[in-house]
Amino acid sequence: MRRKVLATLVATVCAGGVFASVDSLANGSKPFVFFFFPIDGSADPADWDPTAPWKIPFGYQQKLVSGEASLNIYPNGVDDLHDMNTVNETGPQAGRFLYRTHEVGSNGAVSVVDLATGATKVLVQDPSYRRLDGIRWTPWGTILFAEETTGGHLFEAFLDPNDRTKAQQVLDHASLGRLAHEGIEVGPQGEVYVIDEFRGRSERDPPDGNTCNGALPCGGGIYKFVPAVYGDLSIGNLYALKVTGPDGTGQGEWVGPIDPVNARASGSAFGAESYERPEDLEIIGKTLYAAITEGSKDVDGELYDGRVLAIDLESLAVTDFVKAGVNVPVEIGSPGQPDYQTGFDSVDNLATSPDGRLLMVEDNDSSDIWFASTRTNEFGASRAVDLFASLTDPDAEGTGIYFNPKTPETLYVNVQHSAAPDGDGTWAISRKRPNHWPKGD
């Protein structure tokens, strides 16, 4: 009986267009509807099970794809800090190889998992790599990855066309800015959007010298690189987003070109908008979404517990798309406390769901995963924000949410800083097949 009810609900939701916020995916096929019943609240760490760390909806299952037991890059109890994910989205054997950054302080690495065989290996590693974070597959068949440090580098890995688990060359693209890189997104014309994970309204004088001479605001912006030639990131111009309006919303414009070597100060000199710790970017349709993590309210000048901005890439109108107290609850207290209230706090990474919604994961206790419809009200805020999953691991955060375009029924998400020894790794959350569902009355 339960199967029939669920099938009827899915059909009804699809027909009504509640979740189908885009008419098709990039390849022109009909979207895969990722239907779920929202969970009842954030996870309690008391319920932690290292073999199943995610609290997930009815009808879903989770499994470890690859952890430190299969590839322990940093032994002797050092966390591997699996961070962000992507796959080879185009070209030969598209979707087969999962690439992950590892956010360690030095000797950083990018690893690769063969999803067909489970084999895992290091793709690239260098003693100079520090806090590798963002990663993105490009339409021209390379991998962009970057450092989160305040004057971080952005790299491009060129893969062996006959073996996608080998890198032939890695280039350092200073043209995309020396910034605290995390989010990377590639637009339809080959332009590359990046952010500066810096507290631009309150943070002064980072140790790498990429400063604004003590002035505030400084950095913490959103940037666009326009290459001179499509697919060639060595030459082009870098611009910063300036916004006229309250609290970084209103009418935007790209200003510059700015100096990429001192992008933080140069962008600010052009009047670019400064945010408090922008972390990730995601394009859905003609909208660029930006996660502004902020942090705990009323601490270090924070204004709120994080938000997601929507930037219309045609009009450059900037609006608050998801914000606690507006279209999602405010989080109160901590999981497990008597008066705890599940809410939206410290949003970190973004992804696109197979049916065109925006997926968001938090960098905080319980590390919730939310889905937001791209249908908006008159103020530009999402009309539906639903809680999908929550992490029970008491010391960890979820990172790198990602849907493989070739397997849209599966969400990949990393766990880093796990309380379990050598417990960092990549997990897959997917719908159970009907014969796995419990029998109803």
Buried (B, 14 or more C-beta within 10 A) or exposed (E): EBEEEBEEEEEEBBEEEBBBBBEEBEEEEEBBBBBBEBBEBBBBBEEBEBEBBBBBBEBBBBEBBBBBEBBEBBEEEBBBBBBBBBBBBEEEEBBBBBBBBBBBEEBBBBBBBBBEEEBBEBBBBBEEBBBBBBBBBBBBBBBBBBBBBBBBBBBBBBBEEEEBBBBEEBEEBBBBBBBBBBBBBBBEEBBBBBBBBBBBBBBEEBEEEBBBEEEBBBBBBBBBBBBEEEEEBBEBBBBBBBBEEEEBBBEBEBBBBBBBBBBBBBBBBBEBBBBBBBBBBBBBBEBBBBBBBBBEBEEEEBBBBBBBBBBBBEEBBBBBBBBBEBBBBBBEEBBBEEEBEBBBBBBBBBBBBBBBBBBBBBBBBBBBBBBBBBBBEEEBBBEBBBBBBBBBBBBBBBBBBBBBBBBBBBBBBBBBBBBBEBBBBBBBBBBEEEEEBEEEE
